[in-house]
Amino acid sequence: MVAMSEIPPVWQMIKDAIDALDGRATHAEIREHIQTKYGDISDAMIKTEINFCSVNSPTRIYGPENQDPRSTRNPDERYDFLFRVERGTVMKYDPHIHGYWEIAQDTDGRMVVRQDVMDDADVFLETRDPEELRRIGDRLEERRRYVEAELMYRMAIDLDEEYHAAWNNLALVLEKQGRYEEAKEAYEKSIAINPEDPATWSNLADALIEMKSFSDAEKAYKRALDLDKENPVTWNNYGLALEEQGFYEDAERAFRTSVRLNPNDAVAWGNLGDLLERDDRLDEAENAYRRSVDLDPDHSDAWYMLGWILEQMERYDEAIEAYRWSSDIDPNDIEIWKKLGEVLQYENRFSEASEAYRRAIRIDPNDPHLWRSFGWVQLMTNESNTAEKSFLKAISYDSKDVLSRIGIAVIQTEEEYYSRTIKTCDQILSIEPENPYGLVLTAIAKWKQNHIEEAETLLEKSTGIHPDFYLGWRHLALFYQEQKKHEEAEEAFRMALDLEPDYADLHYELGVLLMDLGRKREALEEFKEAVTIDGKFVQAWARLALLAEELGITDLMESAKNTYNEVSKKHKRKRSPVLIPPEIADYDEEDMEEIESRKRIRRTHEIQELVEAGPSQTFTTELIEKFVKWLEEKGIASKQEPDHVDIIFQMKNRTYATEVKSLRNEIEDIRDAVGRLLQYNLLPDRKPADVWLILADEKPTEAGLVWISNLRQRMSEEKFPVYIGWQKDADFIFDGIDLGF
């Protein structure tokens, strides 16, 4: 059996199987080969992938990788390698034997699988008719044969330099090859020939968007709309250009115009949903995404974003359903499986979460985050051996992985290997010297080894350094309880409950302490609270029944006994002596980047590699200190408000709010800074700042300076008095404003 870390994608398994089976095999033979080698791979998944990879299978159009037209003249090596010879039997595809096949649109716009009977383009090279050459180019473009299509369009232009359509279509295929500057020039040639064609203006704007020339794109879209105000596609794309520049109200109007003109455009509804989500208008965003998936149920990203909205609204069951729809449509998208696993884990549906993480690991077996998350759900279902192996796997890919080491320390503590716990916690504390879990778990191990003074010192150190860490207070309370320091124990339990009032274990343990102190009525209330929070808490139901009987509360006793009998049969759940902190398995800090990335992917239809954040925190702190010192040298006092903006100072009866930014993704970072400054001005009981300053680590590009200038002009300087500056040698320079020093 192959180790999970070495399991390839299913299409690769099938490709390897058909090679091993001499190039021809039944579905059953392929399935047997794969399952013998890789284990638990479902029959349905293998069958589905075989159909997706068969060039002549009519059902391959339902595969997420087969949604765009293409021909096997330019095959996708991952998905164009099988040929179906009869029902249930396939062989290796050979174009010389089986001919060329294509995924294409029929006359009704439906995707179909058919033979590509078009002759090679060189048959037509002798024609002298530019229109015929343009038509050949169009057919080649439909089949994604862009280089050959480009040749046809250029030949047409050689015969007729004023052929407007050929210039436009040449620009399109150049754009699809990523040659945006050449595409821009071709569109401009087309416009020079026919400046009244709105489609060409719109296409030019699309290319400018790809070149990040958002202001120029906006102008081109405006020209297209001047010529054709009723084109919903142009309104949609115009909205994207406005949104990229931060003109959200105008963008919303554009998207709403688009869906008014064409209420059946799933993409426009999705883009409107993205904008509303950005503005935290979740109810409206949900409605927009639901319209999008109703119109296009196979749109994976729209389902994903709907799931994200529902998750934010704490409607977790609906969010899970939306993520499942997304994963059904695109089973090879690892981020969907990650998100599904996280929500299932948050909802304590650990078995389902485990399966979601398994699916993600099959796609990327080298992701330490996945192995760590998988380890935590295994631990929550008491699969300690599998959990520990998963944590070790995560550490093998990320030697500084603290959270996986915490998981291992939890297992070692629960299994009473206290010396091992201490060694693991030493590793944790060598990476993060004040890590609260490392301190608490070390204290527990010392306590169980009867090193009482060391344990008490560590627990008190933990609560001193991390007063908001409820686990420290909880274990300090349990420690005091064992040492018969009941008053201190009760105080520590109540500190923990102040921080985590909805954790059933804490109410249960406080109830046990109160029972020991003879305060039975108070203990009864704690046990009632525990079972209210966790209706499957067997031990709490048992204590509640016994205490109710002792206090003569017959109705409560009978009810608690009946419930205890019912849940104890179904839920023999192990209560962990070391509380596994729920935040350990909670969402990764990269979640918001993934959400934003997914929206960008859906807009541009191509995957953009995320820019990894560098060590900007150190830079930010240093630049703040330099600017504060610079102000002091000029006799100006300032204050820092990190919860709102970085620096506030006053000069000549004007208040200046300053946000410091490292411009790694320039427009996005500037836009974020503007958002922070706007939020500061909207805070209640606070005088708004008169001037907003963004302080950057280096001089912005011309695009960044223009973006700020356009924002002031469009939104009015009174509403958005924002300016950008940067350090130059020992001085600070600001664009568009004189601070008067």
C-alpha positions, 0 to 999 in steps of 0.5 A: 500500500502506498503512503498517503503522502505519495498518493497522486491525483485520481487522473494520474492513477488512471493513466498509470493503470492503463499503461500497466494494463497494456493500453486497454482495460475495462473499468473494473480492471482499472479500479482493481489496479488502483484500489490494490495499490492505493486503498480506499479510492471510491468506485464512483470517483474512479468511474467519473474520472475515466469518463472525464479523461475519455476524449469521446465520452459525452459525459466528460463535459460535466468535468470541471476541467472540461468547461471550456472549448478545446481540441485534442489537436492541442491536448491537455495531457492530464485529461485527454488520454483515453478513448472509449471503445465500448461500454465499460472499456477504454484504451489509450487515445491515439489521434492517428488512430482515433482522429481528433476530438473536441469539446465545443459549443453547438448552435444552441450554445450547449457544450458537446463532445464531437469529432474535430473534422476541420482540416489543418489550417495550412490547407487554406493558406492559398486563399486570397479572400480576407473574409474567408481567412478571418472565418478560418481564424474564428474557427481556430480560435474557438478550438483554442488554436491561438497561434494558427488563428493569429496567422489567419488574421494577420494574413487577412490584414495583409490583404486588407489593412482596413479590415476592422473585424480582423484587427479586433479578432487578432487582438482577442487571440493576442490577449488570450496568449497573454500578449496584452501590449500587442493586443492593445495596439491591435484594438487601437488599430481596429478603433482607428478604422471604426471608432463607432464599434462599442464591442471593440472599445469594450474589448480594449477595456478588457485588455487594459484591465489585464494590464492593471490600467484601471483608469484607462479601462474605465474610460474605454468602458465609458466610451463603449457605453456611450455607443451602446448603453444597453449592453449588460456585459459592458456594464458588468466589466465596467463595474469591475474596473470601478471596483478595482479602483475603489469606487464601490458605489459606482461599481455597485450601480454598474453591476445592478445595471448589468443584472437589470439589463440581463437578469439571467447573467450568473457572472454579474450576479456573482460579481455583485455578490462579491462587492456586497460581501466586501461591504459586509452587506451579507443578506444582500450578498447571499441573495446575489450569490443565490441568484448566481447559482440558480442561474448557473448551478455548475459555478463552483466559485459562486457556491464557495462564496455563498458558503463563505457568506453563510458561514459568516452568518453562523448558518453552518449547516447551510454553509456546509451544503454550499461547500459540498455543492462546490466540491461536487462541481470541482472535486480537485479544488483543494481550498474547497475541501479545506474550507469544508473540513474547517466548518465541519470541524467547528461544528464538531462533525469530526468524522465528516471533517476527517474525510474532507481533509483526506480529500484535500491531502490526496490533492496536496500531500505536502501541505503541513496545514492539512496534516495538522488539521487532520491530526486534530480531528483524529484526536477529537475522535480519540484516534490518537495513533493516527493523530500523532502520525499526522502531527509528525507528518506536518512537522516533517514539512514545517519544522517550526510547526507549534500547533502540531507539537501541541497536539502531540503533547496533548496525546502524551499527557492523556496517555500519561507519558509525562517525560515525553510531554515535557520534552515536546513542550521544551521544543514548543517553548524553544520556538515560542518561549511564552507559548501558553499551551507549552507552559500549561502542558509542562505544568500538568506534566510536572504536577502529575510527576509530583513536582508541585512547586514547579507546576504551581509556578508554571501555571501562575506564570501562564495566567500572569503572561496570558490572563485571557487564556482560559485553559491556564485558569482552568488547569490552575483551578484543577490544581488548586482543587487537588491541593485543597485550596478551594477558595483559590480554585473557585476563583480560578474557575470563575476567571476561566468561565468569564473568558469562556462562558459557553464551555460545558466542561468548566461548568461541570468542574465548577459544579463538582467543586461546589458539591465538595464544598457542600454548596449543592444548590449552586452546584445544581445550577452549574450542572444544568448549565453544562447540559444546556450547553452540551446535551450529550454530556453524559457525566453532567447528566449523571451528576445532575440526576444524583444531585436532584434526587438528593435535593428532592427535586423529583421532576428534574431527577426523573428527566435527568435520569431518562436523558442520561439513560438515552445519551449514555447508550448513544454517546459514550464520549471520552471526556479528555483530561486535557481540554483540547482548545477549540481555537487550535483547529480554527481558521488559518490567518490566510483565510481572508486572502483565500476568499479575496483570491477566489473572487479575483480568480472568478473575475479574471478566469485565471489563477493568480499566484498570491503574493506572500506577506513578508516581514512587514510588521518590523518595517511598520514599527520602524517607520512609525518610530521614524515618523514620530521622531521626525514630527518631534524634531519639528515640535509636533506631538503625536499619539499612536492608536494601533486599534484604529490608525497608526499615528494621530497628530494636530497642527494648525487646528487640523487633525491628521490621521496617519496609516503606515503601509508596506506597498506589496500589492500597491492598489490593494494596500492603498485601498486597505489604508483608505478603508482604515482611515475612513473607519477612523472618521466614522468612529462614534464620539470622536472628532473626525480627522481633517486630513488622512495620510498614508505613509509608504515604505517607498515612493508609489508608482504613477498608478498609485499616485493617480489612484489617490488623486482620482479618489479625491476628485471622484469622491470629493476632497471634503469626504476623502481628504487622503494623501500619500507620502514616503520617506526620502533620506531623513525626510518625508515627502507627501504628494499633493499636500504641503504640511507647512513645515 
